[in-house]
Amino acid sequence: MVGSSKRWRPNDSDLLFTNKKSKAFGADYARRKVLHPIREKLGIPRGAFHAFRHGHATIMFSEGANPKVVQDSMGHANIKTTMRYTHAI
């Protein structure tokens, strides 16, 4: 069982990853200390986490999502940016 200090608790900043003072971790710290250990435990090969954004857009398109829905999901201001994230399956 995971100790209570390891469980996620809501915080004043509404952030998923925070330090003990409820301040945001830097992206590099979150990757090294949080995401990489999770990835390793799950047996996922090391790679750029940004690839998940490409996969997200590609899967949405392959399942028939409207381009505007994908654009909004990705948070892109321009549909051309979204289209660069898609890859043929």
Backbone atoms as SQL, in Angstrom:
CREATE TABLE atoms (id INTEGER PRIMARY KEY, chain TEXT, resi INTEGER, resn TEXT, atom TEXT, x REAL, y REAL, z REAL);
INSERT INTO atoms VALUES
  (1, 'A', 1, 'MET', 'N', 0.848, -1.188, 0.000),
  (2, 'A', 1, 'MET', 'CA', 0.000, 0.000, 0.000),
  (3, 'A', 1, 'MET', 'C', 0.891, 1.248, 0.000),
  (4, 'A', 2, 'VAL', 'N', 0.471, 2.227, -0.758),
  (5, 'A', 2, 'VAL', 'CA', 1.218, 3.473, -0.832),
  (6, 'A', 2, 'VAL', 'C', 0.966, 4.281, 0.434),
  (7, 'A', 3, 'GLY', 'N', 2.037, 4.817, 1.014),
  (8, 'A', 3, 'GLY', 'CA', 1.900, 5.643, 2.206),
  (9, 'A', 3, 'GLY', 'C', 1.129, 6.917, 1.916),
  (10, 'A', 4, 'SER', 'N', 0.497, 7.478, 2.906),
  (11, 'A', 4, 'SER', 'CA', -0.338, 8.658, 2.701),
  (12, 'A', 4, 'SER', 'C', 0.445, 9.839, 2.152),
  (13, 'A', 5, 'SER', 'N', 1.754, 9.895, 2.398),
  (14, 'A', 5, 'SER', 'CA', 2.550, 11.003, 1.876),
  (15, 'A', 5, 'SER', 'C', 2.741, 10.895, 0.367),
  (16, 'A', 6, 'LYS', 'N', 2.457, 9.711, -0.217),
  (17, 'A', 6, 'LYS', 'CA', 2.635, 9.493, -1.646),
  (18, 'A', 6, 'LYS', 'C', 1.347, 9.708, -2.433),
  (19, 'A', 7, 'ARG', 'N', 0.251, 9.904, -1.770),
  (20, 'A', 7, 'ARG', 'CA', -1.033, 10.072, -2.447),
  (21, 'A', 7, 'ARG', 'C', -1.232, 11.513, -2.871),
  (22, 'A', 8, 'TRP', 'N', -1.953, 11.689, -3.989),
  (23, 'A', 8, 'TRP', 'CA', -2.242, 13.036, -4.461),
  (24, 'A', 8, 'TRP', 'C', -3.288, 13.667, -3.565),
  (25, 'A', 9, 'ARG', 'N', -3.047, 14.897, -3.219),
  (26, 'A', 9, 'ARG', 'CA', -4.010, 15.664, -2.436),
  (27, 'A', 9, 'ARG', 'C', -4.281, 16.973, -3.153),
  (28, 'A', 10, 'PRO', 'N', -5.527, 17.439, -3.138),
  (29, 'A', 10, 'PRO', 'CA', -5.788, 18.759, -3.724),
  (30, 'A', 10, 'PRO', 'C', -4.890, 19.797, -3.067),
  (31, 'A', 11, 'ASN', 'N', -4.510, 20.813, -3.846),
  (32, 'A', 11, 'ASN', 'CA', -3.644, 21.860, -3.310),
  (33, 'A', 11, 'ASN', 'C', -4.154, 23.220, -3.748),
  (34, 'A', 12, 'ASP', 'N', -3.667, 24.260, -3.100),
  (35, 'A', 12, 'ASP', 'CA', -4.130, 25.619, -3.384),
  (36, 'A', 12, 'ASP', 'C', -3.886, 26.045, -4.825),
  (37, 'A', 13, 'SER', 'N', -2.894, 25.457, -5.468),
  (38, 'A', 13, 'SER', 'CA', -2.551, 25.837, -6.835),
  (39, 'A', 13, 'SER', 'C', -3.321, 25.044, -7.885),
  (40, 'A', 14, 'ASP', 'N', -4.104, 24.042, -7.476),
  (41, 'A', 14, 'ASP', 'CA', -4.818, 23.151, -8.401),
  (42, 'A', 14, 'ASP', 'C', -3.876, 22.502, -9.411),
  (43, 'A', 15, 'LEU', 'N', -2.688, 22.121, -8.946),
  (44, 'A', 15, 'LEU', 'CA', -1.701, 21.490, -9.815),
  (45, 'A', 15, 'LEU', 'C', -1.622, 20.004, -9.509),
  (46, 'A', 16, 'LEU', 'N', -1.284, 19.212, -10.528),
  (47, 'A', 16, 'LEU', 'CA', -1.118, 17.783, -10.324),
  (48, 'A', 16, 'LEU', 'C', 0.192, 17.478, -9.616),
  (49, 'A', 17, 'PHE', 'N', 1.278, 18.135, -10.051),
  (50, 'A', 17, 'PHE', 'CA', 2.589, 17.900, -9.459),
  (51, 'A', 17, 'PHE', 'C', 3.052, 19.163, -8.745),
  (52, 'A', 18, 'THR', 'N', 3.229, 19.060, -7.430),
  (53, 'A', 18, 'THR', 'CA', 3.723, 20.199, -6.660),
  (54, 'A', 18, 'THR', 'C', 4.791, 19.735, -5.678),
  (55, 'A', 19, 'ASN', 'N', 5.586, 20.700, -5.229),
  (56, 'A', 19, 'ASN', 'CA', 6.553, 20.377, -4.183),
  (57, 'A', 19, 'ASN', 'C', 5.837, 20.435, -2.837),
  (58, 'A', 20, 'LYS', 'N', 6.569, 20.272, -1.759),
  (59, 'A', 20, 'LYS', 'CA', 5.954, 20.247, -0.427),
  (60, 'A', 20, 'LYS', 'C', 5.305, 21.570, -0.050),
  (61, 'A', 21, 'LYS', 'N', 5.689, 22.650, -0.735),
  (62, 'A', 21, 'LYS', 'CA', 5.119, 23.969, -0.460),
  (63, 'A', 21, 'LYS', 'C', 3.988, 24.307, -1.427),
  (64, 'A', 22, 'SER', 'N', 3.475, 23.295, -2.151),
  (65, 'A', 22, 'SER', 'CA', 2.391, 23.455, -3.134),
  (66, 'A', 22, 'SER', 'C', 2.762, 24.380, -4.280),
  (67, 'A', 23, 'LYS', 'N', 4.029, 24.446, -4.593),
  (68, 'A', 23, 'LYS', 'CA', 4.499, 25.233, -5.739),
  (69, 'A', 23, 'LYS', 'C', 4.754, 24.285, -6.905),
  (70, 'A', 24, 'ALA', 'N', 4.662, 24.795, -8.108),
  (71, 'A', 24, 'ALA', 'CA', 4.834, 23.971, -9.300),
  (72, 'A', 24, 'ALA', 'C', 6.265, 23.465, -9.427),
  (73, 'A', 25, 'PHE', 'N', 6.389, 22.207, -9.833),
  (74, 'A', 25, 'PHE', 'CA', 7.700, 21.680, -10.204),
  (75, 'A', 25, 'PHE', 'C', 8.062, 22.248, -11.566),
  (76, 'A', 26, 'GLY', 'N', 9.334, 22.387, -11.839),
  (77, 'A', 26, 'GLY', 'CA', 9.765, 22.693, -13.195),
  (78, 'A', 26, 'GLY', 'C', 9.512, 21.471, -14.065),
  (79, 'A', 27, 'ALA', 'N', 9.360, 21.676, -15.365),
  (80, 'A', 27, 'ALA', 'CA', 9.065, 20.574, -16.278),
  (81, 'A', 27, 'ALA', 'C', 10.139, 19.492, -16.216),
  (82, 'A', 28, 'ASP', 'N', 11.404, 19.890, -16.142),
  (83, 'A', 28, 'ASP', 'CA', 12.479, 18.911, -16.110),
  (84, 'A', 28, 'ASP', 'C', 12.405, 18.062, -14.838),
  (85, 'A', 29, 'TYR', 'N', 12.129, 18.684, -13.722),
  (86, 'A', 29, 'TYR', 'CA', 12.015, 17.959, -12.457),
  (87, 'A', 29, 'TYR', 'C', 10.864, 16.957, -12.534),
  (88, 'A', 30, 'ALA', 'N', 9.710, 17.393, -13.044),
  (89, 'A', 30, 'ALA', 'CA', 8.551, 16.502, -13.152),
  (90, 'A', 30, 'ALA', 'C', 8.867, 15.302, -14.040),
  (91, 'A', 31, 'ARG', 'N', 9.586, 15.539, -15.131),
  (92, 'A', 31, 'ARG', 'CA', 9.965, 14.421, -16.018),
  (93, 'A', 31, 'ARG', 'C', 10.896, 13.445, -15.308),
  (94, 'A', 32, 'ARG', 'N', 11.952, 13.978, -14.678),
  (95, 'A', 32, 'ARG', 'CA', 12.979, 13.113, -14.056),
  (96, 'A', 32, 'ARG', 'C', 12.483, 12.396, -12.820),
  (97, 'A', 33, 'LYS', 'N', 11.761, 13.094, -11.973),
  (98, 'A', 33, 'LYS', 'CA', 11.402, 12.555, -10.664),
  (99, 'A', 33, 'LYS', 'C', 10.002, 11.944, -10.586),
  (100, 'A', 34, 'VAL', 'N', 9.138, 12.291, -11.531),
  (101, 'A', 34, 'VAL', 'CA', 7.768, 11.787, -11.474),
  (102, 'A', 34, 'VAL', 'C', 7.450, 10.900, -12.682),
  (103, 'A', 35, 'LEU', 'N', 7.533, 11.462, -13.870),
  (104, 'A', 35, 'LEU', 'CA', 7.089, 10.724, -15.048),
  (105, 'A', 35, 'LEU', 'C', 8.018, 9.581, -15.443),
  (106, 'A', 36, 'HIS', 'N', 9.336, 9.807, -15.422),
  (107, 'A', 36, 'HIS', 'CA', 10.260, 8.727, -15.791),
  (108, 'A', 36, 'HIS', 'C', 10.145, 7.518, -14.856),
  (109, 'A', 37, 'PRO', 'N', 10.057, 7.705, -13.548),
  (110, 'A', 37, 'PRO', 'CA', 9.870, 6.527, -12.690),
  (111, 'A', 37, 'PRO', 'C', 8.566, 5.768, -12.989),
  (112, 'A', 38, 'ILE', 'N', 7.502, 6.494, -13.293),
  (113, 'A', 38, 'ILE', 'CA', 6.237, 5.836, -13.651),
  (114, 'A', 38, 'ILE', 'C', 6.420, 5.062, -14.948),
  (115, 'A', 39, 'ARG', 'N', 7.037, 5.697, -15.946),
  (116, 'A', 39, 'ARG', 'CA', 7.287, 5.063, -17.236),
  (117, 'A', 39, 'ARG', 'C', 8.100, 3.791, -17.060),
  (118, 'A', 40, 'GLU', 'N', 9.161, 3.870, -16.244),
  (119, 'A', 40, 'GLU', 'CA', 10.016, 2.707, -16.017),
  (120, 'A', 40, 'GLU', 'C', 9.241, 1.576, -15.331),
  (121, 'A', 41, 'LYS', 'N', 8.434, 1.922, -14.336),
  (122, 'A', 41, 'LYS', 'CA', 7.657, 0.910, -13.626),
  (123, 'A', 41, 'LYS', 'C', 6.676, 0.207, -14.560),
  (124, 'A', 42, 'LEU', 'N', 6.146, 0.942, -15.534),
  (125, 'A', 42, 'LEU', 'CA', 5.199, 0.367, -16.488),
  (126, 'A', 42, 'LEU', 'C', 5.889, -0.324, -17.661),
  (127, 'A', 43, 'GLY', 'N', 7.215, -0.193, -17.733),
  (128, 'A', 43, 'GLY', 'CA', 7.954, -0.831, -18.819),
  (129, 'A', 43, 'GLY', 'C', 7.842, -0.119, -20.151),
  (130, 'A', 44, 'ILE', 'N', 7.541, 1.172, -20.117),
  (131, 'A', 44, 'ILE', 'CA', 7.439, 1.962, -21.343),
  (132, 'A', 44, 'ILE', 'C', 8.834, 2.452, -21.696),
  (133, 'A', 45, 'PRO', 'N', 9.279, 2.239, -22.943),
  (134, 'A', 45, 'PRO', 'CA', 10.622, 2.685, -23.332),
  (135, 'A', 45, 'PRO', 'C', 10.785, 4.193, -23.187),
  (136, 'A', 46, 'ARG', 'N', 12.015, 4.601, -22.924),
  (137, 'A', 46, 'ARG', 'CA', 12.307, 6.023, -22.773),
  (138, 'A', 46, 'ARG', 'C', 12.155, 6.726, -24.114),
  (139, 'A', 47, 'GLY', 'N', 11.571, 7.866, -24.094),
  (140, 'A', 47, 'GLY', 'CA', 11.367, 8.667, -25.296),
  (141, 'A', 47, 'GLY', 'C', 10.808, 10.012, -24.888),
  (142, 'A', 48, 'ALA', 'N', 10.596, 10.836, -25.846),
  (143, 'A', 48, 'ALA', 'CA', 10.084, 12.172, -25.574),
  (144, 'A', 48, 'ALA', 'C', 8.599, 12.097, -25.217),
  (145, 'A', 49, 'PHE', 'N', 8.230, 12.718, -24.111),
  (146, 'A', 49, 'PHE', 'CA', 6.828, 12.733, -23.715),
  (147, 'A', 49, 'PHE', 'C', 5.977, 13.511, -24.709),
  (148, 'A', 50, 'HIS', 'N', 6.621, 14.393, -25.452),
  (149, 'A', 50, 'HIS', 'CA', 5.893, 15.165, -26.458),
  (150, 'A', 50, 'HIS', 'C', 5.273, 14.245, -27.504),
  (151, 'A', 51, 'ALA', 'N', 5.833, 13.059, -27.682),
  (152, 'A', 51, 'ALA', 'CA', 5.290, 12.105, -28.653),
  (153, 'A', 51, 'ALA', 'C', 3.844, 11.739, -28.313),
  (154, 'A', 52, 'PHE', 'N', 3.462, 11.803, -27.035),
  (155, 'A', 52, 'PHE', 'CA', 2.084, 11.502, -26.666),
  (156, 'A', 52, 'PHE', 'C', 1.117, 12.512, -27.284),
  (157, 'A', 53, 'ARG', 'N', 1.537, 13.749, -27.446),
  (158, 'A', 53, 'ARG', 'CA', 0.684, 14.743, -28.100),
  (159, 'A', 53, 'ARG', 'C', 0.448, 14.358, -29.557),
  (160, 'A', 54, 'HIS', 'N', 1.490, 13.905, -30.232),
  (161, 'A', 54, 'HIS', 'CA', 1.347, 13.483, -31.624),
  (162, 'A', 54, 'HIS', 'C', 0.411, 12.273, -31.707),
  (163, 'A', 55, 'GLY', 'N', 0.607, 11.326, -30.802),
  (164, 'A', 55, 'GLY', 'CA', -0.252, 10.149, -30.788),
  (165, 'A', 55, 'GLY', 'C', -1.700, 10.495, -30.503),
  (166, 'A', 56, 'HIS', 'N', -1.908, 11.430, -29.580),
  (167, 'A', 56, 'HIS', 'CA', -3.263, 11.867, -29.229),
  (168, 'A', 56, 'HIS', 'C', -3.982, 12.415, -30.456),
  (169, 'A', 57, 'ALA', 'N', -3.343, 13.323, -31.170),
  (170, 'A', 57, 'ALA', 'CA', -3.962, 13.922, -32.360),
  (171, 'A', 57, 'ALA', 'C', -4.184, 12.872, -33.440),
  (172, 'A', 58, 'THR', 'N', -3.201, 12.038, -33.670),
  (173, 'A', 58, 'THR', 'CA', -3.302, 11.019, -34.710),
  (174, 'A', 58, 'THR', 'C', -4.447, 10.046, -34.430),
  (175, 'A', 59, 'ILE', 'N', -4.556, 9.600, -33.193),
  (176, 'A', 59, 'ILE', 'CA', -5.634, 8.661, -32.844),
  (177, 'A', 59, 'ILE', 'C', -6.995, 9.330, -32.966),
  (178, 'A', 60, 'MET', 'N', -7.098, 10.575, -32.527),
  (179, 'A', 60, 'MET', 'CA', -8.390, 11.268, -32.650),
  (180, 'A', 60, 'MET', 'C', -8.816, 11.345, -34.116),
  (181, 'A', 61, 'PHE', 'N', -7.891, 11.722, -34.992),
  (182, 'A', 61, 'PHE', 'CA', -8.216, 11.800, -36.418),
  (183, 'A', 61, 'PHE', 'C', -8.553, 10.424, -36.988),
  (184, 'A', 62, 'SER', 'N', -7.796, 9.412, -36.595),
  (185, 'A', 62, 'SER', 'CA', -8.045, 8.065, -37.141),
  (186, 'A', 62, 'SER', 'C', -9.397, 7.516, -36.711),
  (187, 'A', 63, 'GLU', 'N', -9.914, 8.010, -35.592),
  (188, 'A', 63, 'GLU', 'CA', -11.227, 7.587, -35.106),
  (189, 'A', 63, 'GLU', 'C', -12.355, 8.482, -35.617),
  (190, 'A', 64, 'GLY', 'N', -12.010, 9.441, -36.491),
  (191, 'A', 64, 'GLY', 'CA', -13.036, 10.261, -37.137),
  (192, 'A', 64, 'GLY', 'C', -13.376, 11.565, -36.449),
  (193, 'A', 65, 'ALA', 'N', -12.546, 12.023, -35.531),
  (194, 'A', 65, 'ALA', 'CA', -12.834, 13.282, -34.839),
  (195, 'A', 65, 'ALA', 'C', -12.782, 14.449, -35.822),
  (196, 'A', 66, 'ASN', 'N', -13.630, 15.412, -35.591),
  (197, 'A', 66, 'ASN', 'CA', -13.651, 16.642, -36.376),
  (198, 'A', 66, 'ASN', 'C', -12.351, 17.410, -36.121),
  (199, 'A', 67, 'PRO', 'N', -11.725, 17.957, -37.180),
  (200, 'A', 67, 'PRO', 'CA', -10.473, 18.702, -36.984),
  (201, 'A', 67, 'PRO', 'C', -10.569, 19.816, -35.939),
  (202, 'A', 68, 'LYS', 'N', -11.705, 20.493, -35.857),
  (203, 'A', 68, 'LYS', 'CA', -11.872, 21.566, -34.871),
  (204, 'A', 68, 'LYS', 'C', -11.848, 20.999, -33.449),
  (205, 'A', 69, 'VAL', 'N', -12.417, 19.819, -33.256),
  (206, 'A', 69, 'VAL', 'CA', -12.413, 19.169, -31.942),
  (207, 'A', 69, 'VAL', 'C', -10.980, 18.814, -31.555),
  (208, 'A', 70, 'VAL', 'N', -10.226, 18.279, -32.525),
  (209, 'A', 70, 'VAL', 'CA', -8.836, 17.933, -32.259),
  (210, 'A', 70, 'VAL', 'C', -8.032, 19.191, -31.935),
  (211, 'A', 71, 'GLN', 'N', -8.236, 20.249, -32.721),
  (212, 'A', 71, 'GLN', 'CA', -7.542, 21.518, -32.493),
  (213, 'A', 71, 'GLN', 'C', -7.816, 22.038, -31.087),
  (214, 'A', 72, 'ASP', 'N', -9.079, 22.030, -30.681),
  (215, 'A', 72, 'ASP', 'CA', -9.443, 22.505, -29.346),
  (216, 'A', 72, 'ASP', 'C', -8.825, 21.617, -28.259),
  (217, 'A', 73, 'SER', 'N', -8.834, 20.309, -28.493),
  (218, 'A', 73, 'SER', 'CA', -8.255, 19.370, -27.531),
  (219, 'A', 73, 'SER', 'C', -6.765, 19.608, -27.343),
  (220, 'A', 74, 'MET', 'N', -6.089, 19.965, -28.423),
  (221, 'A', 74, 'MET', 'CA', -4.648, 20.195, -28.380),
  (222, 'A', 74, 'MET', 'C', -4.304, 21.587, -27.869),
  (223, 'A', 75, 'GLY', 'N', -5.288, 22.495, -27.879),
  (224, 'A', 75, 'GLY', 'CA', -5.041, 23.857, -27.416),
  (225, 'A', 75, 'GLY', 'C', -4.324, 24.720, -28.435),
  (226, 'A', 76, 'HIS', 'N', -4.471, 24.382, -29.715),
  (227, 'A', 76, 'HIS', 'CA', -3.799, 25.147, -30.768),
  (228, 'A', 76, 'HIS', 'C', -4.678, 26.284, -31.272),
  (229, 'A', 77, 'ALA', 'N', -4.077, 27.430, -31.503),
  (230, 'A', 77, 'ALA', 'CA', -4.804, 28.574, -32.046),
  (231, 'A', 77, 'ALA', 'C', -5.032, 28.416, -33.545),
  (232, 'A', 78, 'ASN', 'N', -4.146, 27.697, -34.215),
  (233, 'A', 78, 'ASN', 'CA', -4.206, 27.562, -35.668),
  (234, 'A', 78, 'ASN', 'C', -4.317, 26.088, -36.055),
  (235, 'A', 79, 'ILE', 'N', -5.259, 25.770, -36.945),
  (236, 'A', 79, 'ILE', 'CA', -5.464, 24.387, -37.375),
  (237, 'A', 79, 'ILE', 'C', -4.225, 23.829, -38.074),
  (238, 'A', 80, 'LYS', 'N', -3.422, 24.688, -38.690),
  (239, 'A', 80, 'LYS', 'CA', -2.200, 24.213, -39.363),
  (240, 'A', 80, 'LYS', 'C', -1.239, 23.583, -38.356),
  (241, 'A', 81, 'THR', 'N', -1.190, 24.126, -37.166),
  (242, 'A', 81, 'THR', 'CA', -0.343, 23.543, -36.118),
  (243, 'A', 81, 'THR', 'C', -0.847, 22.153, -35.766),
  (244, 'A', 82, 'THR', 'N', -2.147, 22.021, -35.614),
  (245, 'A', 82, 'THR', 'CA', -2.741, 20.729, -35.287),
  (246, 'A', 82, 'THR', 'C', -2.424, 19.699, -36.361),
  (247, 'A', 83, 'MET', 'N', -2.520, 20.099, -37.604),
  (248, 'A', 83, 'MET', 'CA', -2.295, 19.165, -38.709),
  (249, 'A', 83, 'MET', 'C', -0.851, 18.663, -38.738),
  (250, 'A', 84, 'ARG', 'N', 0.092, 19.439, -38.217),
  (251, 'A', 84, 'ARG', 'CA', 1.484, 18.972, -38.146),
  (252, 'A', 84, 'ARG', 'C', 1.659, 17.857, -37.117),
  (253, 'A', 85, 'TYR', 'N', 0.703, 17.739, -36.216),
  (254, 'A', 85, 'TYR', 'CA', 0.768, 16.728, -35.169),
  (255, 'A', 85, 'TYR', 'C', 0.216, 15.383, -35.608),
  (256, 'A', 86, 'THR', 'N', -0.430, 15.325, -36.747),
  (257, 'A', 86, 'THR', 'CA', -1.040, 14.071, -37.169),
  (258, 'A', 86, 'THR', 'C', -0.103, 13.284, -38.058),
  (259, 'A', 87, 'HIS', 'N', -0.208, 11.971, -37.952),
  (260, 'A', 87, 'HIS', 'CA', 0.650, 11.072, -38.724),
  (261, 'A', 87, 'HIS', 'C', -0.208, 9.957, -39.307),
  (262, 'A', 88, 'ALA', 'N', 0.152, 9.498, -40.486),
  (263, 'A', 88, 'ALA', 'CA', -0.584, 8.404, -41.127),
  (264, 'A', 88, 'ALA', 'C', -0.419, 7.131, -40.309),
  (265, 'A', 89, 'ILE', 'N', -1.479, 6.368, -40.246),
  (266, 'A', 89, 'ILE', 'CA', -1.420, 5.091, -39.542),
  (267, 'A', 89, 'ILE', 'C', -1.426, 3.991, -40.592);
